[in-house]
Amino acid sequence: MSSLQTTLFNYTVIFEPELDGGYHVFCPMLQGCHSQGDSFEEALANITEAMELYLDSLLADEEPIPE
């Protein structure tokens, strides 16, 4: 029987309002991890997905996870 292990990461994200509406959002600890959304909620969902994919790629490449 295999055991599943879940690790919780806690990172700060920065929301910047765009001049024409919506938000640009990024995570300073995950270099190059940026996203955007037309609403705060959409930007939050998008950056959450981007961060999950970023961390998955680090794990797949056996790279260290930023703390």
MDAnalysis code that builds the backbone (N, CA, C; Angstrom):
import MDAnalysis as mda
import numpy as np

u = mda.Universe.empty(201, n_residues=67, atom_resindex=np.repeat(np.arange(67), 3), trajectory=True)
u.add_TopologyAttr("name", ["N", "CA", "C"] * 67)
u.add_TopologyAttr("resid", np.arange(1, 68))
u.add_TopologyAttr("resname", ["MET", "SER", "SER", "LEU", "GLN", "THR", "THR", "LEU", "PHE", "ASN", "TYR", "THR", "VAL", "ILE", "PHE", "GLU", "PRO", "GLU", "LEU", "ASP", "GLY", "GLY", "TYR", "HIS", "VAL", "PHE", "CYS", "PRO", "MET", "LEU", "GLN", "GLY", "CYS", "HIS", "SER", "GLN", "GLY", "ASP", "SER", "PHE", "GLU", "GLU", "ALA", "LEU", "ALA", "ASN", "ILE", "THR", "GLU", "ALA", "MET", "GLU", "LEU", "TYR", "LEU", "ASP", "SER", "LEU", "LEU", "ALA", "ASP", "GLU", "GLU", "PRO", "ILE", "PRO", "GLU"])
u.atoms.positions = np.array([
    [0.844, -1.171, 0.000],
    [0.000, 0.000, 0.000],
    [0.897, 1.246, 0.000],
    [0.624, 2.174, -0.881],
    [1.416, 3.399, -0.933],
    [0.783, 4.463, -0.044],
    [1.618, 5.320, 0.489],
    [1.093, 6.405, 1.312],
    [1.245, 7.717, 0.561],
    [0.229, 8.540, 0.647],
    [0.271, 9.857, 0.020],
    [0.742, 10.865, 1.047],
    [1.650, 11.714, 0.635],
    [2.153, 12.750, 1.519],
    [1.830, 14.103, 0.909],
    [1.238, 14.946, 1.699],
    [0.924, 16.297, 1.252],
    [1.767, 17.275, 2.055],
    [2.374, 18.200, 1.347],
    [3.155, 19.239, 1.997],
    [2.483, 20.571, 1.726],
    [2.338, 21.355, 2.758],
    [1.725, 22.667, 2.630],
    [2.820, 23.723, 2.562],
    [2.764, 24.557, 1.524],
    [3.697, 25.663, 1.376],
    [2.935, 26.957, 1.567],
    [3.582, 27.937, 2.153],
    [2.961, 29.229, 2.401],
    [3.845, 30.312, 1.789],
    [3.354, 30.939, 0.719],
    [4.109, 31.977, 0.027],
    [3.283, 33.253, -0.071],
    [3.968, 34.379, -0.062],
    [3.334, 35.682, -0.277],
    [3.157, 35.909, -1.769],
    [2.019, 36.455, -2.143],
    [1.802, 36.879, -3.530],
    [1.446, 38.355, -3.519],
    [1.840, 39.038, -4.575],
    [1.616, 40.479, -4.719],
    [0.620, 40.717, -5.856],
    [-0.447, 41.447, -5.548],
    [-1.451, 41.817, -6.551],
    [-1.223, 43.265, -6.944],
    [-1.098, 43.508, -8.242],
    [-0.936, 44.869, -8.755],
    [-2.106, 45.178, -9.691],
    [-2.916, 46.170, -9.356],
    [-4.017, 46.535, -10.261],
    [-3.476, 47.007, -11.610],
    [-4.110, 46.556, -12.673],
    [-3.747, 46.991, -14.023],
    [-4.512, 48.271, -14.356],
    [-3.928, 49.123, -15.166],
    [-4.562, 50.393, -15.533],
    [-5.898, 50.191, -16.247],
    [-5.987, 49.135, -17.072],
    [-7.210, 48.888, -17.832],
    [-8.126, 47.870, -17.154],
    [-7.896, 47.608, -15.878],
    [-8.720, 46.655, -15.123],
    [-8.001, 45.335, -14.935],
    [-8.432, 44.604, -13.953],
    [-7.818, 43.319, -13.666],
    [-6.567, 43.474, -12.822],
    [-5.865, 42.368, -12.651],
    [-4.694, 42.343, -11.784],
    [-3.557, 41.558, -12.407],
    [-2.353, 42.046, -12.170],
    [-1.132, 41.280, -12.401],
    [-0.750, 40.760, -11.026],
    [-0.378, 39.484, -10.916],
    [-0.040, 38.899, -9.623],
    [1.212, 38.040, -9.777],
    [2.074, 38.085, -8.752],
    [3.296, 37.298, -8.811],
    [3.718, 36.864, -7.417],
    [4.576, 35.860, -7.384],
    [5.122, 35.337, -6.140],
    [6.622, 35.618, -6.124],
    [7.084, 36.543, -5.275],
    [8.507, 36.908, -5.261],
    [9.450, 35.738, -4.954],
    [9.021, 34.773, -4.160],
    [9.881, 33.639, -3.807],
    [10.046, 32.640, -4.946],
    [9.136, 32.671, -5.907],
    [9.193, 31.751, -7.046],
    [9.505, 32.577, -8.288],
    [10.800, 32.757, -8.531],
    [11.267, 33.647, -9.598],
    [10.618, 33.315, -10.936],
    [9.994, 34.308, -11.532],
    [9.362, 34.143, -12.832],
    [7.941, 33.614, -12.769],
    [7.387, 33.422, -11.577],
    [6.030, 32.902, -11.430],
    [5.061, 34.080, -11.360],
    [4.429, 34.358, -12.493],
    [3.508, 35.488, -12.643],
    [2.210, 34.990, -13.256],
    [1.144, 35.714, -13.032],
    [-0.115, 35.442, -13.696],
    [-0.930, 36.727, -13.708],
    [-2.182, 36.621, -14.137],
    [-3.062, 37.776, -14.187],
    [-4.501, 37.280, -14.175],
    [-5.409, 38.206, -13.977],
    [-6.829, 37.880, -14.035],
    [-7.649, 39.135, -14.165],
    [-8.852, 38.990, -14.702],
    [-9.747, 40.133, -14.883],
    [-10.365, 40.583, -13.560],
    [-10.400, 39.682, -12.560],
    [-10.902, 40.019, -11.231],
    [-9.894, 39.515, -10.199],
    [-10.044, 39.964, -8.961],
    [-9.168, 39.494, -7.890],
    [-9.277, 37.976, -7.754],
    [-10.500, 37.465, -7.786],
    [-10.723, 36.033, -7.623],
    [-10.085, 35.223, -8.751],
    [-10.214, 35.719, -9.990],
    [-9.607, 35.028, -11.132],
    [-8.081, 35.071, -11.035],
    [-7.531, 36.213, -10.646],
    [-6.075, 36.337, -10.496],
    [-5.578, 35.392, -9.409],
    [-6.310, 35.277, -8.305],
    [-5.929, 34.368, -7.226],
    [-5.948, 32.920, -7.702],
    [-6.986, 32.528, -8.403],
    [-7.066, 31.157, -8.931],
    [-5.923, 30.899, -9.911],
    [-5.624, 31.870, -10.766],
    [-4.580, 31.697, -11.772],
    [-3.194, 31.598, -11.149],
    [-2.904, 32.430, -10.145],
    [-1.574, 32.366, -9.525],
    [-1.448, 31.090, -8.695],
    [-2.527, 30.638, -8.103],
    [-2.492, 29.368, -7.360],
    [-2.116, 28.230, -8.286],
    [-2.739, 28.175, -9.461],
    [-2.415, 27.140, -10.437],
    [-0.974, 27.281, -10.931],
    [-0.545, 28.512, -11.210],
    [0.823, 28.740, -11.686],
    [1.845, 28.293, -10.646],
    [1.570, 28.573, -9.380],
    [2.485, 28.185, -8.312],
    [2.538, 26.664, -8.150],
    [1.385, 26.007, -8.253],
    [1.363, 24.548, -8.173],
    [2.202, 23.929, -9.292],
    [2.050, 24.440, -10.497],
    [2.821, 23.927, -11.629],
    [4.306, 24.217, -11.470],
    [4.637, 25.387, -10.969],
    [6.031, 25.772, -10.726],
    [6.668, 24.797, -9.740],
    [5.984, 24.549, -8.614],
    [6.518, 23.640, -7.601],
    [6.586, 22.206, -8.120],
    [5.588, 21.780, -8.886],
    [5.629, 20.447, -9.493],
    [6.849, 20.290, -10.394],
    [7.179, 21.336, -11.153],
    [8.334, 21.244, -12.057],
    [9.638, 21.173, -11.268],
    [9.714, 21.916, -10.144],
    [10.909, 21.816, -9.303],
    [11.062, 20.408, -8.747],
    [9.970, 19.835, -8.271],
    [10.027, 18.477, -7.734],
    [10.422, 17.468, -8.807],
    [9.850, 17.608, -9.994],
    [10.156, 16.684, -11.092],
    [11.625, 16.751, -11.490],
    [12.199, 17.936, -11.388],
    [13.613, 18.130, -11.746],
    [14.541, 17.947, -10.550],
    [13.960, 17.521, -9.421],
    [14.718, 17.306, -8.171],
    [15.480, 18.559, -7.747],
    [14.842, 19.702, -7.942],
    [15.389, 20.994, -7.529],
    [14.862, 21.321, -6.128],
    [15.590, 22.129, -5.359],
    [15.096, 22.495, -4.019],
    [13.861, 23.396, -4.087],
    [13.001, 23.226, -3.100],
    [11.812, 24.043, -2.985],
    [12.148, 25.269, -2.132],
    [11.914, 26.490, -2.640],
    [12.209, 27.695, -1.841],
    [11.411, 27.727, -0.550],
    [12.071, 28.137, 0.516],
    [11.389, 28.247, 1.813],
    [11.332, 29.683, 2.264],
])
